[in-house]
Structures are given as C-alpha cells and as structure tokens.
C-alpha cells in the first residue's frame, strides 16, 4: 500500500478506510490492552493518533517505542471518539523502522531557540520549525506564482561574479589558488594564474545582470542565494541569504512601488489563506499580534512619503532614538520601525533618498540631490524591500560611477546596456528571510532558514 501523507488524511471529510502512513513518534501512552501514539510525518502541524491493541503482531515492540522513533503503520482510518482529534488510525500492522534511544534530545517539552540552534539538524522535527519551513516552501511558491501571473520571466543570474553590485566590498572571495603557496607578482597575489584569470567573488546581488536581461526580455525576476561577508551577529543579518530581485523594462519609480506593494500584499493574503494551522501556532506562541499585523498589511494602502518629509517627523522624536537623524543620514531600523509601528501604524514606502547614501546605478532626480530610490517599510521588520528606478542615461551613469569610485572599465558591459537601446527601467530587492520573519512573527533571522550561516558558524 502506498504511503499517504497525514495532511491528506486530516483534510478528508469522510472515513477513508484502509491507509498506510510513515512518520515519527511524538508521544506514546499505554492502557491495559492497547497503546496510543501521536505520529507526525512533517506534512502537517497536526499529529495523527494511532491506536494499537495488544492483539496486533509485534505489540511488545510497540510498547517499547520512544519519542523520535520512526514507524510504518497500516490500518483503518476511522472517526475518533476522543475530543482532541476527528480521526484516528486503528493499526493492524506496525513496523518499527528505527528505534530512537532515550537520549533523543527533543523530548516532549519546550526548548529554547538558543538550544535548538545548536542542533539545527534536528530542530525541523519540532512544531515551530517544521511550521516555519513549511511556510518557507509555500511563500516561495507564492512569490513565483505572483510573478508568473504577471508575465515575468524567471532568470538565473551568476552566483560567482567579478562585480560588486553595492560597491561595499563585503565579498566572499572564490579562488582555486594554493593558499599555502600563491603566485606573487610585485608583492601581490597574481590572480591571472587563478581559475578565472581575475579575482572572483560570491555575489551580493543579481541585480546588475538582471538589468541586462530585462533590457532584452522585458519584465524578469531572479530568486537566488546571495552572500555578504559582513562580520555581524545581529538578529537581522546572515552571511548567506536569499533575495527576490525583479527588474522591469519601461517602468518608472511609481510602477516599481506599485509592484513591490502588490507583491507584499499578495503573498501575505495567500499565506493567510493556505497556512491557517501553521500561522495559528505562531500567533499563539510567538507573536500574539501577528494575525492583526498581517491583516493590516494585506488590506491597507501603503503610505508613500518622500525621504525629506520623514526627517522632520523623526527629528521631532529624536529623544526616542539612539542614532541621530538629519537630512543626508541613512535611516536605521529604529527609525523605520517607529514610522511603521508608532507614527503611521501601517506599512509605508519612503522614496527619493539623498544620492550621497545610495549606489551609483540609481537614477538622479532633477534636483541633483536625490535619487529615485524607494524602501518598503513594514512593522516589526523595518525595511523589507529596497529598490530604485535605474539610471538609464549613459552620461549621467558614467558621472555617478566616477563620483562613487567605480571603475568604468570593470563595468563596460553594464555601460553597453545604456549605450545600445537604453530605456527607463526599475527594480528592487526583497530580502526573503525578512519576509519570512514578517509572516511568522519570528524575531531572529537565524530561525527562518534551515542552516544559518553566520560568523563562526559553519557546522553543516
């Protein structure tokens, strides 16, 4: 008999008759002539109850089952007389696939997130993390569905790159050289002997390459891992993370903001619809305001306000903040969260930032002081999306590269995209893990990815 997932069984409306499931024992308790087991196969937050009476083959082995053991159960799916579940399986055959020892670390009790991070290979078996990673899958699909429904083309941009999109220099270097004996020329490592013949890095963003594709294919997006060698141990940063990066040809800043807002609202509404059980767990045990927050995000029109207009708001509340705020200062998380949670009490989009704090590729506005940049700000997270209309004018792009210290010769291919048939275009980057934090209420970014990569942590 083929295995049936517990999620399918629990969603059935009528008795299904004979079934076969495979999963892990969460709990077991014995009565005089039978045993009750709660079994979970990872497909659902809910367990299914298995009743094994003393007459089945191998009952003595069943009575020795421990938490974490894996089993295969065949039996009859019937309505349960108990109040805690609608269905249960009356087992006719139970095969013990693996008996877990008593030292299994995930016993039936609450474990701290700090402890569970030390056993990341086992934490997906807990309710919280299985729910988080199921939602990660559904949210990924919802993002792809959003762009597919709007005619975007999914493209793949390089993981290994010779460019630094942000110009920040926080890059992981990739090399095939013998580090114990690298080739040296004029006192410097000679990368002409390396695999690519030049320095190579892990990408911090696929944006620049996505722009090239957008200027040939129209609306495109990439959804891939990115890397930043930032020695930060905060709850918001990791060395390896995923980014969603759409690029839209013939689209200005207003259209860019429209698409970003629509994405956040669409995915939020979709997850509230299809993940009620997993969301319910987070709303009960992680953030009791979660559902209210998500309902607000899904339904409210995002406020749009220029950077220069938020500075007086923040300046009037300077005593609340650790970081001083003034025109020309980059907004910190504390400023962003104050605007979304206290002042406006809803998501907002801040646009037209000073060009002095933004990268070279953002379109310079007519005032020559600001660029057509935008950030989407949401409660609990702060900035969740950053984007801009890109500078499509070749002469101004070259000037901005010189101003910011970017060597034009290293980006000849990028300049070609403006030299040959340039058009107005725009795009943004959505931090996927930050979106997961928003939709689950989880406050530490290490807890929304199965195997977090942070300074000093490379266990797997």
TISEGU-976591 format. One record per residue: x negated, y negated, z of N, C-alpha, C in turn. Coordinates in steps of 0.1 Angstrom, whole numbers, plus 5000, padded with zeros to 4 digits. Layout:
N
XYZXYZXYZ;...
This chain:
460
499150125000500050005000499149885000;499449784991498649664991498949575003;497849505007497949425019498849305016;499649265026500549145025500049045035;499948915031499448815040500548775050;500148755062501048715073501848595069;501248495063502048375059503248415050;503048515041504248555033505248625041;504848705051505848775059506648685067;505948585073506648495082507648395075;507348375062508248285055509448365048;509448495050510548575044511848545052;512948555045514348525051515048655054;514648765049515348895052514349005056;514849115062513949225065513249275053;511949295054511149325042510849475041;511249555052510949695051509449725054;508949825047507549875050506549775045;505549745053504449645050503149695054;502049635049500749665053500049525055;499449505067498649385069497249425074;496349335073494949355078494549215085;494049225096493649105103492849135116;492849025125492149035137493049025149;492749105159493549105171493248975179;494248895182494148785191494348815205;495448895208495648945222496349085221;496249155232496949285233497349305248;498549355249499049385263499849515262;499749595273500249725273501549735282;502449815278503549855286503450015289;504450075294504350215298504150305286;504850275275504750375264504450305251;504050175251503650105239502749995241;502149935231501349825232501849715222;501749585227502049475218500649405214;500549375202499349305197499749185189;499049075191499148955182498048965172;498448965159497448985149497448855140;496348815135496248695126495248735115;495648695103494748715091494148595085;494348475092493848355087494748275077;495748335072496648275062497648175068;497748185082498848105088498448075102;498947965108498647935122499348035131;500548085127501248185135500648325134;500648395145500348535145501548615142;501348745139502548835139502348935149;503448975156503449065167503549215161;502649295165502649435161503049525174;504049605172504349695183503949835179;503049895188502550035186503050115197;503850215194504350305206503350425207;503450495218502550595222502550715212;503550725204503650835195502850825183;502350715179501550695167500250765168;499650795156498350855156497250755160;496350805169495250715173495650615184;496750645191497250545201496150515212;495450615216494450595226493350495222;493050495209492150395204492750265203;494050255200494750125200494650065214;494750145225494750085238493450035242;492350065235491050015237490749885229;491649845221491349725212491149605220;490149525216489749405223490049285214;490049165220490149035212489049035202;489349005189488348995179488249115170;488749225175488749355167489549335154;489049405144489749405131490549535129;491749525124492549645122493349635109;493849745105494749765094496049825099;497149765097498449805102499449835091;500049955091501149985083502350005091;503549965087504749985095505949915089;507049905097508249845093508349705098;508649605089508949465092510349455096;510649415109511949415114512249285122;513449235123513749125132513249155146;512749055153512249075167513349045177;513549125187514449095198513948985207;512648955207512048855215512348715211;512148625220512448485217511348405211;510148465212508948385207508648405192;509248505186509048525172510248585165;510448555152511548605145511348745139;510148785137509848915131508748985138;508649115137507549195142507449315134;506249375135506049505128505949615138;506849715135506749845142505749935135;504649955141503550025134503850175133;503550225122503550375120502050425119;501150335115499750375114498850255117;497850265125496950165128495550215126;494750155118493350195116492450085122;491550125131490650025136489450015127;489349895121488249865111486949835118;487049755129485849725137486249685151;485649745161485849725175484949615180;485549495184484649385189484249415203;483049385207482549405221483249305230;483149335243483749245253483049115253;481849105247481048985247481548885236;482548925229483148835218483448695225;482748585219482848455226484148385225;485048425217486348355215487448425222;487448425235488548485243489648385243;490848435249492048355248491948245259;491348135255491248015264490847895256;490947785261490547665254488947655254;488447625242486947605241486747455237;485647395241485347265237484847255223;485047145217484447125203482947135203;482347085214480847095215480347235215;481047325223480647465223480947525210;482047495203482347565191481447525180;480847405181479847365170478547455171;478347515183477147595184477447735178;478647765175479047895169479947865157;479347785148480147745136480547855127;479847965128480148085121481348155126;481748135138482948195144484148105146;483847975147484947875150486147875140;485947915128487147925119488148025124;487848115134488848205139489748145150;489448025154490247955163491447885156;492547855164493647795158493347655152;492547575159492247445155491447445142;490447525141489547515129490147595118;490847705120491547765109492547675103;493247595111494247495106493547385098;492347345103491647235097491147275083;490647405082490047445069491147495059;492347535064493447555055493847425049;493947315058494347185053493247135043;492047155046490947115037491247165023;491647295022491947355009493147285003;494247265010495447205005495247065000;494446995008494146855005493346844992;492346934991491546944978492446964966;493347054967494247084956495146964953;495646894964496546784962495746664955;494546654957493746554950493646584935;493246704933493146754919494546734912;495646764919496946754913497246614910;496946524919497146374917496546324904;495246354902494546304890495046384877;495246504879495746584867497046534862;497946504871499346454868499246314861;498146244863497946104857497046104845;496746224840495946234828494446214829;493946224841492546214843491846334839;490546324834489746444831488746464842;488746584847487746624857486446654851;485446574856484046584851483046624862;481946684858480846724867479646634865;479246564875478046474875476946544882;475646504879474546574884474346574900;473946684905473546694919472146654921;471246694911469846644911469746524902;469146414906469246294899467846214900;467546134891466446044892466745904896;468045884898468545744901469045734916;469145614921469645584934470845484932;472045544932473245464929473345344938;473145364951473445254960472145164962;471045204958469845124960469345124974;469845214983469545204997468245295000;467845384991466645454994466845575003;468045605008468245715018468445845010;467445895004467546004995466746125000;467346244997466546364999465846394986;464546414988463646444976463746594973;463746614960463646754955462346774947;461546874951460346894944459947044943;459247084933458647214932457147214934;456647104938455147094941454847174953;453547214953453047284965452747174975;453447164986453347064996452047075004;451447195004450147215011449047165002;449247154989448147104981448747034968;449346914971450046854959448946784950;449346764938448346694929448346544932;447146494933446946354937446246274926;446746164923446146074913446145934919;444945874920444845734926445445734940;445245834947445645834961447145864963;447945884952449345904953449746044947;450846104952451246224947451646204932;451146284923451346274909452546364905;453646294904454946374900455046414886;454046374878454046414864453846564863;453246624874453046764875454246844881;455246764885456346834891457346884881;458346954885459247034876459846944866;460346824870460946734860460046624854;458746624859457846534854457946394860;458846384870459046254877459746284890;459746184900460446204912461946234910;462446334918463846374917464446374931;465746354932466446344945467846414944;468346444956469746484956470646354955;471746364948472546244945473246194958;473346064959474145994969475545964963;475645964950476945934943476845974929;478046024923478046054909478645934901;478745814907479445704901478845664888;477545644887476945584875477145674863;476945804866477145904855478645914851;479545904861480945904858481345784850;480745664852481045554844480745584829;479545644826479245684813480345764806;480845864814481845954808483145874807;483545784816484745704815484745624802;483545574799483445484787483445564774;483645694775483845784763485145854764;485645894776486745984777488045914783;487845784788488945714794488945734809;489945784815490045804829489445944833;488445934842487846064847487746054862;487346174867487046174882486146294884;485246274894484446384899484746404914;484546524918484846564932483746664936;482746614943481546704944480746664957;479846744961479046714973478046604970;477746514980476746414979475846424991;474746354991473746375002473146235005;472946215018472246095023471346125034;470046095033469046115043469046005053;470145985060470345875070470245945083;469245905091469045965104470045905114;471345955113472445905121473146025127;473346015140474146115147475446065152;476045985145477445935149478446035145;479646005150480846095146481346075132;480745975125481245945111480345975100;479146035104478046045093477546195093;477246245081476646365079475646355067;474746445066473746445055474346495043;475246585044475946645032477446625034;478046565024479446535024480046535010;481346535009482046544996482646404993;482546374980483146244975484046264964;485146194964486046194952485846054945;485446064933485045934926485645924912;486845854911487445834898486845704892;486745714878486345594870487445574859;487845454858488945424849488545324838;488645354826488345264815489545174813;489245044809490344944806491144914819;490444924830491144904843490444794851;491144694856490544584864490744614879;490344524887490344544901491744574907;492744504901494144524906494544664903;494244714891494644854888493844954896;492644924899491845004908492445024922;492944904927493544914940494844984940;495644974929496845044927496645194928;495545244921495345384920494845434934;493945364940493445404953494645414964;495445314964496645324973497545444970;497845464957498645574953498145704957;496745724956496145844960496345874974;496045784983496145804997497645835001;498545764996499945784999500445914994;500045954981500546074975500046194983;498746194986498146314993498746325007;498946215014499446215028500846275027;501746225018503046275017503146425014;502246465005502146605001501746695013;500846655020500346735032501446745042;502146635045503246635055504346735050;504446755037505446845032505046985033;503847025030503447165028502647215040;502247135049501447185060502147155074;503447175076504047135088503547205101;503147335100502747405111501347365116;500447355106499047305109499047165114;499847075108499946935112500546935126;501547015129502147025142501147055153;500147145150499147175160498347045163;497946975153497046855155497846745162;499146735159500046635165500246665180;500246795183500446835197499146835206;498046875200496846895208495746795206;495746725194494646645190494946495191;496046455184496446315184497946315183;498546275195500046275196500646165187;499946065182500445965173500246005158;499746115156499346155142500546145132;501646205135502746205125503246065123;503345985133503845845131502845765122;501545785125500545725116500645765102;500845895100500945945086502145905079;503245895086504545845080504345705076;503645625084503445485081502545475068;501545555067500645545056501445585043;502245685044502945735032504045645027;504545565036505645475032505345325031;504445275038504145135039503445085026;503744965022502944905011501644845018;500544885012499244845018499144685016;498744625027498544475026497244455018;497244355009496044315002495544175006;494344165010493844035015492444015011;492043905007490643875003489743875016;488443905014487543905025487443775032;487443665025487343535031488543505040;489743575038490843545046490843625059;490043735059490043815072488943765081;488043685076486943635085487543545096;488443445093489043375104489843455114;490443555109491243645118490243715128;489143765123488243835131487443735140;487143615135486443515143487243475155;488543465153489443425165489443535175;489043655172489043765182487643815184;486643725182485243765183484843835196;485543795207485143845220485443995221;486244045212486644195212485444275207;484544215199483644295191482244285196;481544395193480144405196479344325185;479744335173479044275162479644145158;478744045157479243905153479743915139;480743835136481343825123481243685118;480943675105480843545098480843575083;481143475075481143495060479743535056;479743645049478443705045478043825053;478743855064478443965072479244085067;478644205067479444325063480344365075;481544405072482444445082482044575088;482144585101481844705109483144785111;482944905116484144985118485044925129;484444865139485344795149486144685143;485644615133486444505127487544565119;487244675111488244735102489344795110;489044865121490044925129490944825136;490344715140491144605146492144555136;491744535124492644485114493844585111;493444715110494444815106495344855118;494744855130495544915142496144805151;495544695152495944585161496644475154;495944415144496444295138497544315128;497244405118498344425108499144555111;498644645119499344765123499744845111;498944845100499144925089497944925079;497945015070496745015060496644885053;495444845049495244725041494144745031;494044665021492944665012492244525012;491044525015490244395015489444395002;489444274996488844264983488044134982;487244124971486344004968485343974979;484444074981483444064991482243974986;481443914995480243844991479343934983;478743884972477943964963476643994970;476243914980474943944987474944074995;476144134998476144255006476644374997;476744354984477244464976476244494965;476344624959475344664949475444594936;474444614928474244544915475344564905;476044674906476944714895478344654896;478644584907479944524909480144394902;481344374896481544254887481544124895;480744034890480543904897481843814893;482443764903483643674901483143534896;484143464892483843324886483243234896;483443254909482943164919481443194921;480843294915479443334916478943364931;479943374940479643404954480143544957;481143584951481743714954481843804942;482043934945482244034935483644104936;484044164925485344224925485344364932;485044364944484944484952486144494961;486444624965487644644974487344764983;487844754995487844865005489244885010;489545015011490845055017490545085031;491345025040491145035055492345105061;492145205068493345285075493045295090;494145315097494045325112493145445115;492445435126491645545132490345565125;490245535112489045555104488245435101;489045325097488445215091488345235076;487145205070487045215056487145365052;488045395043488145535037487845535022;488045425016487645415002486945284999;485845284991485145174987485045174972;485345064965485245064951485144924945;485144914932485044784926485444784911;485644674905485544664891484044654887;483644724877482244734874481844614865;480644574866480144464857479944514843;480844464834480744514820479944424811;479544304816478844214808477344234809;476644274798475244314798474344214804;474544084800473543984805473643964820;474943964825475043944840474644074848;474844184842474344314848472844314849;472144264839470744264839470244164849;470944054850470543954860470744004874;471844074877472044134890471044244894;470644314884469544414886468244354891;467944244884466744164888466844114902;468044054905468243994918468144094930;468544224927468544324937467444414937;466444384928465244464928465344604921;466344614912466444734904465744724891;464844814888464044814876464944854864;465044764854465944784843465444904835;464144924834463645034826464045174832;464345184845464745304851466245334847;466945234843468445244840468745204826;467845234817468045194803469345264797;469645384802470845454797472145384803;472045334815473245264821473445134813;472345064810472544934802473044964788;472645084783473245114769474745114769;475345164781476745174781477445034780;476644934783477244794782476744734769;475744794763475244734750476144784738;476744904740477444964729478944984733;479744894730481144904732481644894746;481044804753481444784768482944744769;483544794779484944754782485044724797;486144654801486444644815486744784821;486144814832486444944839486144934854;486745024861486545014876486645154881;486345174894486445294901486145284916;486245394922485945394937485545524942;485045524954484645654961485545674973;486045794974486845834986486045934994;485645905006485046005015485946115019;485746235013486746345015486846385030;485746385037485846425051486546315060;486346195056487046085063488546095061;488946135048490346165046490846275055;490046385056490446495065490646445079;489746365084489846305097491146235099;491546155089492746075089493946175090;493946275082495146365081495246465092;494246485099494246585110494246525124;493746395125493546335138492246375144;491446455138490146495143489246375143;488546355154487746235155486246245152;485746365150484346385147484246455133;483446395124483346445111482746585110;482046625120481446755121482446865122;483646825125484746925128485746945116;485446875105486346895094485646955082;484447005084483647075074483147205080;483147315073482747445080481347445086;480447395078479047405082478347265081;478547175091478047045091476447035090;476046945082474546915080474246785086;473646785098473246665105471846665109;471246555113469746555117469446665127;468546755123468046855132468946985132;470046985123470947095123471047155110;470347275108470447345095470447495099;471447535106471447675112471747775101;472547745091473047845082472447825068;
